[in-house]
Amino acid sequence: MFPSVLLTLLSIVQAVAIEKLWEQSRLRLDLFDASWMTVASWLQLAATLLVIIFIWLLYVGLVMRFRFTPLLSDLILPFFVGLFEFLLIEMTQSGFFGAWFIVMALISAFIIYIRHALFRRARRDPDNSEFFDVVPAATWFDHLERIVPAVMFAVVGIWFITNGVRSWLAVIASFVVFVGIAYQIYIAARYWRLSVSDT
């Protein structure tokens, strides 16, 4: 019952987050200005949508493919995921560019924690051995490709808050975030293919 309960709960949270993102972007008149900040804002909105999709894929991939003993925290964490997503969506408004990067760093750290905790418990279950016998246990080095971007998001956010937003740098930073999240979705797809492969 756990996978269906968790995915139902998370799907409600994700649906509300997408609706909030739509409402937030629909009311923004600055998205139709001809400026580099407009490009940065569109990239920011696209990256926010990708975050929502990535979190959904992360949970779906874990609970549909692997067996693990659920904890009470597994039913509480989706609400915190939703809070972070709603905060990220709020920060897509113009004037909160630096804060958006800080929240993105917090979401990245939260995703690292969720993924690590669930994978660790899934590795202990013998039903998952066909996957974990092939994939070695993660080391700190393996987490670097997720930790480094989270730290970079925080540094960029602090820099924007303290020094102001320069439009050309905002475009570059937003594009890097967008590409980084798209790459994380690619990694999730690669692990999904590996987990269901017969070879």
C-alpha positions as CSV (number, residue, x, y, z in Angstrom):
1,M,0.0,0.0,0.0
2,F,2.9,2.4,0.7
3,P,3.8,3.2,-2.9
4,S,0.2,4.1,-3.9
5,V,-0.3,6.1,-0.7
6,L,2.9,8.1,-1.1
7,L,2.5,8.7,-4.8
8,T,-1.1,9.9,-4.3
9,L,0.0,12.3,-1.6
10,L,2.9,13.5,-3.7
11,S,0.8,13.9,-6.8
12,I,-1.6,16.2,-4.9
13,V,1.4,18.3,-3.7
14,Q,2.9,18.4,-7.2
15,A,-0.4,19.3,-8.9
16,V,-0.9,22.2,-6.4
17,A,2.7,23.4,-7.1
18,I,2.2,23.4,-10.9
19,E,-1.1,25.3,-10.5
20,K,0.7,27.9,-8.3
21,L,3.5,28.2,-10.8
22,W,1.0,28.8,-13.6
23,E,-0.9,31.4,-11.6
24,Q,2.3,33.1,-10.6
25,S,3.6,33.3,-14.1
26,R,0.3,34.3,-15.7
27,L,0.1,37.5,-13.6
28,R,3.6,38.6,-14.3
29,L,3.6,41.4,-16.9
30,D,7.5,41.7,-16.9
31,L,7.7,38.3,-18.7
32,F,6.8,40.1,-21.9
33,D,9.4,42.9,-21.7
34,A,12.3,42.9,-24.3
35,S,15.3,42.5,-22.0
36,W,17.9,40.1,-20.8
37,M,16.1,39.9,-17.4
38,T,13.0,38.6,-19.2
39,V,15.2,35.8,-20.7
40,A,16.5,35.1,-17.2
41,S,13.0,35.0,-15.8
42,W,11.7,32.6,-18.4
43,L,14.7,30.3,-17.7
44,Q,14.0,30.6,-14.0
45,L,10.4,29.5,-14.5
46,A,11.4,26.7,-16.8
47,A,14.0,25.5,-14.1
48,T,11.3,25.7,-11.4
49,L,9.0,23.5,-13.5
50,L,11.9,21.0,-14.1
51,V,12.4,20.9,-10.3
52,I,8.8,19.9,-9.8
53,I,9.1,17.2,-12.5
54,F,12.4,15.9,-11.2
55,I,11.0,15.5,-7.6
56,W,8.1,13.6,-9.0
57,L,10.4,11.3,-11.1
58,L,12.7,10.8,-8.1
59,Y,9.9,9.5,-5.9
60,V,8.2,7.5,-8.6
61,G,11.5,5.8,-9.6
62,L,12.2,4.9,-6.0
63,V,8.8,3.7,-4.7
64,M,7.8,1.9,-7.9
65,R,11.1,0.1,-8.5
66,F,12.5,-0.6,-5.0
67,R,11.1,-2.2,-1.8
68,F,12.0,-0.7,1.5
69,T,10.5,-0.4,5.0
70,P,8.7,2.9,5.1
71,L,9.1,5.3,8.1
72,L,6.7,7.9,9.3
73,S,9.0,10.5,7.9
74,D,8.4,9.1,4.4
75,L,4.8,10.3,4.7
76,I,5.8,13.7,6.2
77,L,8.6,14.6,3.8
78,P,6.4,15.2,0.8
79,F,4.8,18.1,2.7
80,F,8.2,19.7,3.3
81,V,8.9,19.1,-0.4
82,G,5.8,21.0,-1.2
83,L,6.7,23.9,1.1
84,F,10.1,24.2,-0.6
85,E,8.5,24.1,-4.0
86,F,5.9,26.8,-3.0
87,L,8.7,29.0,-1.6
88,L,10.7,28.5,-4.8
89,I,7.7,29.5,-6.9
90,E,7.1,32.6,-4.7
91,M,10.7,33.6,-5.3
92,T,10.3,33.6,-9.1
93,Q,8.8,37.1,-8.8
94,S,11.1,39.8,-10.0
95,G,13.2,41.3,-7.1
96,F,13.8,37.9,-5.5
97,F,16.4,36.6,-7.9
98,G,19.1,35.9,-5.2
99,A,16.6,34.4,-2.8
100,W,15.4,32.0,-5.6
101,F,19.0,30.6,-5.8
102,I,19.1,30.2,-2.0
103,V,15.9,28.2,-2.1
104,M,17.1,26.2,-5.0
105,A,20.2,25.3,-2.9
106,L,17.9,24.2,0.0
107,I,15.8,22.0,-2.4
108,S,19.0,20.5,-3.8
109,A,20.3,19.6,-0.3
110,F,16.8,18.2,0.6
111,I,16.8,16.0,-2.5
112,I,20.3,14.7,-1.7
113,Y,19.1,13.8,1.8
114,I,15.9,12.1,0.6
115,R,17.6,10.1,-2.2
116,H,20.4,9.0,0.1
117,A,18.1,7.9,2.9
118,L,15.8,6.0,0.7
119,F,18.5,4.3,-1.3
120,R,20.3,3.2,1.9
121,R,17.1,1.5,3.2
122,A,16.4,0.0,-0.2
123,R,19.9,-1.5,-0.3
124,R,19.2,-3.4,2.9
125,D,16.2,-5.2,1.4
126,P,17.2,-8.5,-0.4
127,D,14.4,-8.0,-3.0
128,N,16.5,-5.2,-4.5
129,S,19.7,-7.2,-4.8
130,E,19.5,-7.5,-8.6
131,F,20.0,-3.8,-8.8
132,F,22.3,-3.2,-5.8
133,D,24.6,-6.1,-6.6
134,V,25.5,-4.3,-9.9
135,V,25.5,-0.7,-8.5
136,P,28.1,-0.2,-5.7
137,A,27.3,1.8,-2.6
138,A,27.6,5.5,-3.1
139,T,30.6,7.3,-1.6
140,W,31.0,11.0,-0.8
141,F,32.6,11.4,-4.2
142,D,29.5,10.1,-5.9
143,H,27.4,12.8,-4.1
144,L,29.7,15.5,-5.3
145,E,27.9,16.0,-8.6
146,R,24.8,16.9,-6.5
147,I,26.5,18.7,-3.6
148,V,28.7,21.0,-5.7
149,P,25.7,22.5,-7.6
150,A,23.8,23.0,-4.3
151,V,26.7,24.9,-2.9
152,M,27.1,26.9,-6.1
153,F,23.4,27.9,-6.0
154,A,23.8,29.2,-2.5
155,V,27.0,31.1,-3.4
156,V,25.4,32.7,-6.5
157,G,22.3,33.6,-4.5
158,I,24.3,35.3,-1.8
159,W,26.3,37.1,-4.4
160,F,23.1,38.4,-6.1
161,I,21.7,39.5,-2.8
162,T,24.8,41.4,-1.7
163,N,25.9,42.8,-5.1
164,G,22.7,43.2,-7.0
165,V,21.5,41.4,-10.1
166,R,23.3,41.9,-13.4
167,S,21.1,40.8,-16.3
168,W,23.8,39.0,-18.3
169,L,25.0,37.1,-15.2
170,A,21.4,36.3,-14.3
171,V,20.8,34.7,-17.8
172,I,24.0,32.6,-17.5
173,A,23.2,31.5,-13.9
174,S,19.6,30.6,-14.8
175,F,20.7,28.7,-17.9
176,V,23.2,26.7,-15.8
177,V,20.5,25.8,-13.3
178,F,18.2,24.8,-16.1
179,V,20.8,22.6,-17.7
180,G,21.9,21.2,-14.3
181,I,18.3,20.1,-13.5
182,A,17.8,18.7,-17.0
183,Y,21.0,16.6,-16.4
184,Q,19.7,15.3,-13.1
185,I,16.5,14.2,-14.9
186,Y,18.8,12.4,-17.5
187,I,20.6,10.7,-14.6
188,A,17.3,9.6,-13.1
189,A,16.3,8.2,-16.5
190,R,19.6,6.3,-16.8
191,Y,19.2,4.7,-13.3
192,W,15.6,3.8,-14.2
193,R,16.8,2.0,-17.3
194,L,19.5,0.3,-15.4
195,S,17.1,-0.8,-12.6
196,V,14.7,-2.5,-15.0
197,S,17.3,-3.9,-17.3
198,D,17.7,-7.7,-17.5
199,T,21.4,-7.5,-18.2
